[in-house]
Amino acid sequence: MDHYYVNKNAQSNGDHEVHKESCDYLPSSENRIYLGYFSNCSEAVQKARESFDQSNGCYFCSYECHTT
């Protein structure tokens, strides 16, 4: 289980990336929204899509949910 966050700022392709709390690329506190404590990134991405339709897992910390 991990704490997950979504970046408020979209990437150049429009994705809002979902990160684990331990990620080296976790956005600063003012640029992220806490999603919750989940057993996998799929659950976290699903939660992020409630705020941002185009959400995607981080390549580095949530690779199994990174699709674009």
Backbone hydrogen bonds, N-H to C=O, Kabsch-Sander energy under -0.5 kcal/mol:
donor,donor_aa,acceptor,acceptor_aa,energy
2,D,38,F,-2.6
4,Y,36,G,-2.6
5,Y,19,H,-2.6
6,V,33,I,-2.2
7,N,17,E,-2.5
8,K,31,N,-2.5
9,N,31,N,-0.6
11,Q,15,D,-3.3
14,G,11,Q,-2.0
16,H,54,Q,-2.3
17,E,15,D,-0.7
18,V,56,N,-2.5
19,H,5,Y,-3.1
21,E,3,H,-2.2
23,C,20,K,-1.7
26,L,23,C,-1.3
31,N,28,S,-2.0
32,R,29,S,-0.9
33,I,6,V,-2.2
35,L,4,Y,-2.8
36,G,4,Y,-1.2
38,F,2,D,-2.5
38,F,36,G,-0.6
44,A,40,N,-1.2
45,V,41,C,-3.0
46,Q,42,S,-2.1
47,K,43,E,-1.9
48,A,44,A,-2.4
49,R,45,V,-1.8
50,E,47,K,-1.5
51,S,48,A,-1.7
52,F,48,A,-2.8
55,S,53,D,-1.2
56,N,16,H,-1.9
57,G,65,C,-2.0
58,C,18,V,-2.2
62,S,58,C,-1.7
65,C,62,S,-2.2
66,H,63,Y,-1.7
67,T,65,C,-0.7
